[in-house]
Amino acid sequence: MNKMKIHDISYPISPNMPVWPGDPPVVVERVSSMEAGAGVNISRISCGVHIGTHVDAPLHFLRDGERVQNLDLHILVGDAVVLEIPSDVSLITAEVIRKAGLAAGTERVLFKTSNQERWKLAPEFQTDFVGISPDGAQYLVDMGVKLVGVDYLSVAPFNNSREPHEIFLKAHLILLEGVYLNKITPGNYMLCCLPLKLIDSEGSPCRAILMELG
């Protein structure tokens, strides 16, 4: 039997991780400690829902958009392509995607970019990360892509966050942001990224993995 290899592409959640400017900081603290005489250890976490590796639901930018608990699990699990973008590219445009050779019929694509270097500068948030332009977003919508993943905290560049998000979310694409692809070889995988079943939330952290047969 073939052995399945699993790659964890989730960014570790801790107070030392970068968060979007203005979002709540991450707090993880022990509120009950066996060392202090308690019968069990219990921790609590306080944070925004768009930390680290997370999913955006349409409600994030659309007033009456779909909530995260209603996202289609069939899109969150399935075949995916990790597509590497040259390190000198600062914006993923339609032309960049065409040159990268994204195949017709691809339903899930994760972009591996120079953003991997920006994670190393944590906990400081980096505003010069590589995002997807409006025409790049529309190109992916027109190709019939159903899930788009990026390797920093937003699919859209810092100076134009709204327009690409709206293009994607109005087309009901699921956005997977903050994936950690530093050790991932470009190619074909099985993706599984399940957000928490938060009620009436516009997003959620998730544990994302890529799987391949050994």
N, C-alpha and C positions, 0 to 999 in steps of 0.2 A: 504493500500500500504506500502511495506517495505521502510524504510528510509535508504538512502545510507549514510554511514559514510566515510568521506574523511580525509586522513592523508597526511599532507604536509611533504614531505621528502627532501625538498630543503634547502640548506644551505643559510642563509641570506647573501646578497651581500653588503659589506661595506669595507671601508679602513682598518678595523681591522681583516679581514679574512686572513688566510694563503694562500700563493701562492707558486707554484713550484719555487725552487731556479732559479733565472735568468729570470723568467717571469716578465712582467710589473706589477707594483703594481696597486691596484685598487684605482681609484680616483672618488669620487662622489661629485660634487660641484654645488651650486646654482649660475647660471650665470645671472639670472634675478629674482629680489626679489620685492614683493609687499611692504615689509617693507621699502625698499629703494626707493619706489616711482614708481616702474614699474607696469604696468597694470595686469601682471600675474606672477606667479612663474614658472621658467624654470630651470631645472637641466641638467647637462651633466654627462656622465660616460666615463671613459677611463680605459681600462683593456685589458688583453689577453683574448682569447676565452676559455681557459681551467681553468676558475676560479670556485670555489665552485662546485655546482652540474652541470655537463656538459656532453656532448656527444662527443665521438671521432668518426670521420669518417676515412675510410681507408687512405685518403691522409695524415693523421697525421704521418704515418710511411712508407707509400708506395708512391713512386714518382708519379705514375700515378693512384693513388687510387681515389675512389669515393669521391665527395665533399659532404658536410653536407646537402646541399639543395636537394640532390637526395636520401637521406636515406628513406627507406621504412616506411611509416607511419603505416602500418599494424604490423610492428615489434615494433614500439615505443608505441603502444597501445594494450593491451591485458592481458590475464591471466599471473600472475607471482607468483613465490614462494619466500618468504623471508626465507633463510636458515641460521640458527645460527651455527657459528663455535665456538668450545670451546675457552675460554679466554686464555688458555695456548698455543694455536697454533700461531706460528709466521710466517708460510708460508702455503698457501693453495695448497697442492699437490693433485695429483690424488687420493692417498690413503685417505687423509682427506675428499675429496668430497664423496668417496665411503662410508666411515664410517658415514658421515652426512646424508646419505640416500636420495640423490637426485633422484627423481623418473624418470624412463624412460618416454620420451615424453614431458618433461618439455622444454618449449621454452624460458622462461625468468626467470632468477634467480638473486636475490639480496643477497649478502653475508653480514650477520651481524656479526661483529667481535669485538675484543677488540679495534679496531680503534676508537670506540665511545669515549673512554677516551682521545684520542689524540686531538679531536676537542676542548676539554676543555682548551688546552694549547695554543690556538690561542692568538695572531697572529703568533706565531713562528711556522714555518713549522717543522714537525716531520719526520725524515728520517727512523725511525724504524717501520713504519706502516706495517700492514699485507697486503701482496699482493699474487697474484697467480703465482705459479711456471710454467715453460714451460710445464712440464708433466701434470699439472693441467689444463692448457689452452688447451692442445691437447685432454685431456679427455673430456672436455666440448664440444669441436668441434665435437669429435667422437659421443657424445651423441645426437647431433643435436640441441643443444641450439642455439638460435638466438640472444639473448641479455643477457649480463652479467653486473651486477651492483656491485659496491664495495663501502664501506663506508669511503674511504679516496680519495685522489686526483689522484690515479693511480691504475689500475688493477694489475700492475706489481710491484714487490718490488723495492725499490730505487736503489739497487745495481745491478739490472738486468732488466732495463726498456724495452729494445728493444725486446728481444726474445719473451716474452709472448704477447706483443702488435702485433708483426708481425704474430704470429700464429693465433691470433684472427682475425686480420684485413684481412689477406689473405683469410680467410674462410668467409669473409663478415659478421662477427658478429658485432653487434652494441654494443659499450661499453658506459656504463653509470657510470660515476665516481663522487665521492663526494656526494653520497646520505647520508642523515642524518636519521639513523635508531634507534636512542637512545630509542625512546618511542614506537617502533613498535614490536608487538608480532610476532614471527615466524609463518608462515602459508601461506595461499593462499589469493591472492588479485587480483584486476584489476589494472594494471599499466598504467599510462599516463605520458609520458615524451617527451615534444615537444621542440626541439631546435629552435632557431631563424632561419629564412630562409636566412642565410648569403650566398652570392654568392661566390663560389670558396674558401670557408674556410674549414679547416680540422677539425673544431670542433665548438661547440657553447654552451654557458650557456643555461640551460633549467629550466623550472618549472616542477618538478616531484611530482606526487601524487600517493598514493595508495588508492583504494576504496574498500569498503566491504558493504554488505547489513546488516543493523542493525536488 
